[in-house]
Amino acid sequence: MRTIAIAIFPGVQALDVAGPLDVFAEANNFLGADDRYVITVVAVEPGPFRASNGLMMSPDRLVGAPGDAYDMILVAGGPGLPTAEADPRLGDWLIEATPRTARYGSICTGAFVLGHAGLLDGRSVTTHWQDARALAARFPKANVEFDRIYLRDGRLVTSAGVTAGIDLTLALVAEDHGAALALAVAKRLVVAAQRLGGQSQFSPYLTTQRDETSPVAKVQTHVMAHIVDDFTVGKLAEIAGMSVRNFARVFTQEAGMTPAEFVEGARVDAARNLLEGSDQALKAVAFRSGFGSPNRMRIVFTRRLGVTPSQYRASFLRAEP
């Protein structure tokens, strides 16, 4: 039997708790008694707590209680975590308990709790696309990948926002008991067949500047409108009306990425939209998204998303009714 603890707190996102719980509970319906998951909801206080949607939740146990040992610990997210101060009680428990687990991680913004405990340092992680930049700024020793549904780095697992916790949990079930069982669980829950970890959350790379009149926003808008063009830093600086050196510095500071990273991310996003919504040949998709060739598109997809364009498209085909 695999024992799993899910940590909650006041203002927790209810679906970050209920989604993984339902996946594990449905998996138990297909498993023998010796293979089932035993889930414990834990917290630093007895509760009950009101979740962010108003639902009342109570933990099964307090952290650090006698016999407190689990095969996996997951920290649920909550909308207030990106700006909240660290809770030393929860952080100290994680620091003490996670070395004894086979896996540990977070759902959505639960990554901020792990970050406060120093558990993201030197690791590749993801979180909700809206909070990824804040996570990277707050914990600069972490390698935050802005556009992953879920991610595993050794024993550490992290997921994107809200429903992505279901994808992560299905992946863990597949890891434990095989893809067929995970697919059976997905069908029982009437969710799309498990999304690959590299599928898009939303479109963080195409989130333009709030000041639409700024030189950076002007460049971003131009790139998205002319995605098939060739873009050098010099050409982009010319569009912004700035010197090359000043443009590169200002763009990176305001956009949180280099001009080249933005252009490449914009092309990935354009290609994903075409792969998700059309049956165009890969050669056509590569051309229309500015990659020029299917080989170049494949290289970038594999590096950024961990899947090839063909695998990305196939995951949507499998999800169709």
C-alpha positions in Angstrom: 0.0 0.0 0.0 1.2 3.5 -0.8 0.6 6.2 1.8 0.1 9.7 0.6 -0.3 13.0 2.6 -1.9 16.0 1.1 -1.2 19.2 3.1 -4.0 21.8 3.3 -4.4 25.2 5.0 -6.9 28.1 5.2 -7.7 29.4 1.7 -6.6 26.2 0.0 -7.8 25.6 -3.6 -10.4 22.9 -3.1 -9.9 21.3 -6.5 -6.1 21.0 -5.7 -7.2 18.6 -3.0 -10.3 17.0 -4.4 -8.8 16.3 -7.9 -5.9 14.2 -6.7 -8.1 12.5 -4.1 -10.6 11.4 -6.7 -7.9 10.0 -9.0 -6.4 8.0 -6.2 -9.8 6.9 -4.9 -10.9 5.7 -8.4 -7.6 3.9 -8.8 -8.3 2.0 -5.6 -11.4 0.6 -7.3 -9.2 -1.3 -9.7 -6.5 -2.3 -7.2 -6.2 -5.2 -4.8 -6.1 -4.4 -1.1 -2.4 -4.7 -0.9 -1.8 -2.2 -3.7 -4.2 0.6 -2.8 -3.5 4.2 -2.0 -4.1 5.4 1.6 -4.6 9.1 1.6 -4.3 11.4 4.6 -5.1 15.1 4.6 -2.8 16.9 7.0 -2.4 20.4 8.3 -0.5 22.3 11.0 -3.8 23.1 12.8 -6.9 21.0 13.4 -9.3 23.2 11.4 -11.9 23.1 10.0 -10.6 25.5 7.2 -12.6 27.4 4.6 -11.2 26.8 1.2 -10.9 29.6 -1.4 -14.3 28.6 -2.8 -16.0 28.6 0.6 -16.0 24.9 1.1 -15.1 23.8 4.7 -12.3 21.2 5.0 -10.8 19.4 8.0 -7.5 17.5 8.1 -7.3 13.9 9.2 -4.1 14.5 11.1 -1.7 17.2 12.2 1.8 17.3 10.7 4.4 15.8 13.0 1.9 13.5 14.7 3.2 10.2 16.0 3.7 7.7 13.2 3.9 10.5 10.7 5.5 8.8 7.7 4.4 8.7 4.1 5.5 7.4 0.8 4.6 10.7 -0.8 3.7 14.2 0.3 1.9 16.7 -1.8 1.2 20.3 -0.9 -2.0 21.7 -2.4 -2.1 25.2 -3.8 -4.1 28.3 -2.9 -4.6 31.7 -4.5 -3.0 33.5 -1.6 0.2 31.5 -1.5 2.2 33.6 -4.1 2.2 36.6 -1.7 1.8 34.9 1.6 4.6 34.7 4.2 6.1 31.3 4.9 4.5 29.2 7.6 7.6 27.9 9.5 5.5 25.0 11.0 4.7 23.6 7.7 8.1 24.3 6.3 9.9 22.7 9.1 7.8 19.6 8.8 8.5 19.3 5.0 12.2 19.7 5.6 12.1 16.9 8.2 9.6 14.6 6.4 10.4 14.8 2.7 13.9 13.1 2.9 12.0 10.0 4.1 9.5 9.9 1.2 9.9 8.2 -2.2 8.2 11.3 -3.9 7.1 14.7 -2.8 5.8 17.8 -4.5 3.1 20.3 -5.1 -0.1 21.1 -6.9 -0.4 24.5 -8.5 0.9 27.3 -6.2 1.8 24.8 -3.5 5.2 25.2 -5.1 5.6 28.4 -3.1 5.4 26.4 0.2 8.1 24.1 -1.1 10.2 27.1 -2.1 10.0 28.6 1.4 11.3 25.3 2.7 14.2 25.4 0.3 13.0 22.3 -1.5 13.1 23.9 -5.0 16.7 25.0 -5.0 18.5 23.6 -8.1 15.4 21.8 -9.3 13.2 22.1 -12.4 9.6 22.9 -11.4 6.4 24.3 -12.7 3.3 26.0 -11.3 0.2 28.0 -12.5 1.1 30.0 -15.5 0.0 33.2 -13.9 2.3 32.7 -10.9 5.3 31.2 -12.7 7.2 34.5 -13.0 6.5 35.3 -9.3 7.8 31.9 -8.3 11.0 32.4 -10.4 11.6 35.8 -8.8 10.9 34.7 -5.3 13.1 31.6 -5.5 15.8 32.4 -8.1 17.7 29.1 -7.4 14.8 27.1 -8.9 14.5 26.5 -12.6 10.9 27.4 -13.2 9.5 26.1 -16.5 6.6 28.3 -17.3 4.6 26.1 -19.7 4.5 22.6 -18.4 1.4 20.7 -17.2 3.4 18.8 -14.8 7.1 18.1 -14.2 9.2 15.5 -12.4 12.8 16.2 -11.3 14.0 13.2 -9.4 11.7 12.6 -6.4 10.2 16.1 -6.8 6.9 16.4 -8.7 5.1 19.7 -9.5 2.1 20.6 -11.5 0.5 23.6 -13.2 -2.7 25.1 -12.0 -5.9 23.6 -10.6 -7.0 20.7 -12.9 -3.4 20.0 -13.8 -3.2 18.3 -10.5 -5.4 15.6 -12.0 -2.9 15.2 -14.9 0.0 14.9 -12.5 -1.9 12.3 -10.3 -2.8 10.3 -13.4 0.8 10.2 -14.4 1.8 9.0 -10.9 -0.9 6.2 -11.1 0.5 5.2 -14.5 4.0 5.2 -13.1 2.8 2.9 -10.2 0.4 0.6 -12.0 0.7 1.2 -15.8 -0.9 3.4 -18.4 -3.9 1.1 -18.9 -5.1 1.6 -15.3 -4.5 5.4 -15.5 -6.6 5.5 -18.7 -9.4 3.5 -16.9 -9.3 6.0 -14.1 -9.5 8.9 -16.6 -12.5 7.4 -18.3 -14.2 6.9 -14.9 -13.7 10.6 -14.1 -14.8 11.6 -17.6 -11.7 13.6 -18.2 -9.6 13.7 -21.3 -7.1 10.9 -21.7 -4.0 11.9 -19.7 -2.4 15.0 -21.2 1.3 14.8 -21.8 3.3 16.9 -19.4 4.4 19.2 -22.1 1.0 20.4 -23.2 0.2 24.0 -22.8 -1.4 25.5 -19.7 -2.5 28.8 -21.3 -0.3 31.2 -23.2 2.2 32.7 -20.8 4.7 33.5 -23.6 2.2 35.6 -25.4 1.1 37.6 -22.3 2.0 41.1 -23.5 2.9 44.1 -21.5 0.0 45.9 -19.7 1.2 49.2 -21.2 0.3 48.6 -24.9 2.2 51.7 -25.9 5.5 50.5 -24.5 8.3 49.6 -26.9 8.3 46.0 -25.5 4.6 45.6 -26.2 5.0 47.1 -29.7 7.6 44.4 -30.4 5.6 41.6 -28.9 2.5 42.6 -31.0 4.6 42.8 -34.2 6.1 39.4 -33.6 2.8 37.7 -33.1 1.3 39.4 -36.1 4.3 38.5 -38.4 5.3 35.2 -36.9 6.8 33.8 -40.1 9.3 36.6 -40.5 13.0 36.4 -39.6 13.7 38.3 -36.4 17.2 39.4 -35.3 17.7 41.5 -32.2 18.7 44.3 -34.6 15.4 44.2 -36.4 13.4 44.0 -33.2 15.3 47.0 -31.8 14.5 48.9 -35.0 10.8 48.1 -34.5 11.1 49.4 -30.9 12.9 52.5 -32.0 15.8 51.7 -29.7 19.5 50.9 -29.9 20.3 47.2 -30.0 22.1 47.2 -26.6 19.4 49.2 -24.8 16.6 47.2 -26.4 17.9 43.9 -25.3 18.4 45.1 -21.7 14.9 46.8 -21.5 13.1 43.9 -23.1 14.7 41.3 -20.8 14.0 43.4 -17.8 10.3 44.1 -18.6 9.3 40.8 -20.3 11.3 38.5 -18.0 12.9 36.7 -21.0 15.3 37.6 -23.8 13.9 38.7 -27.2 15.0 35.4 -28.7 13.2 33.4 -26.0 10.1 35.4 -26.6 10.2 34.8 -30.4 10.8 31.1 -29.9 8.0 30.9 -27.3 5.6 32.7 -29.6 6.4 30.3 -32.4 5.8 27.3 -30.1 2.5 28.7 -29.1 1.5 29.4 -32.7 2.5 25.8 -33.6 0.5 24.3 -30.7 -2.6 26.1 -31.8 -2.3 24.7 -35.3 -1.5 21.2 -34.0 -4.5 21.3 -31.6 -7.0 22.7 -34.1 -6.1 21.5 -37.5 -4.9 18.5 -39.4 -2.3 20.4 -41.4 0.9 18.5 -42.3 3.8 19.2 -40.0 5.7 20.9 -42.8 2.8 23.4 -43.1 2.6 23.9 -39.4 6.3 24.5 -39.2 6.2 27.1 -42.0 3.1 28.9 -40.7 4.5 29.2 -37.1 7.9 30.5 -38.3 10.1 27.5 -37.7 10.8 27.0 -41.3 11.2 23.3 -41.2 9.7 20.3 -39.3 13.1 19.3 -38.0 13.7 22.7 -36.4 10.2 22.6 -34.9 10.8 19.1 -33.5 14.1 20.2 -31.8 12.4 23.2 -30.1 9.3 21.3 -29.1 11.5 18.5 -27.5 13.6 21.0 -25.7 10.8 23.2 -24.4 7.9 20.8 -23.9 9.5 17.4 -23.6 7.4 16.0 -26.5 7.7 16.1 -30.3 5.0 17.9 -32.4 3.7 14.5 -33.5 3.3 13.3 -29.9 1.7 16.6 -29.0 -0.9 16.3 -31.7 -1.5 12.6 -31.0 -2.4 13.4 -27.4 -5.3 15.5 -28.5 -6.5 12.9 -31.0 -6.5 10.3 -28.2 -8.6 12.7 -26.0 -11.4 13.0 -28.6 -14.6 11.1 -27.8 
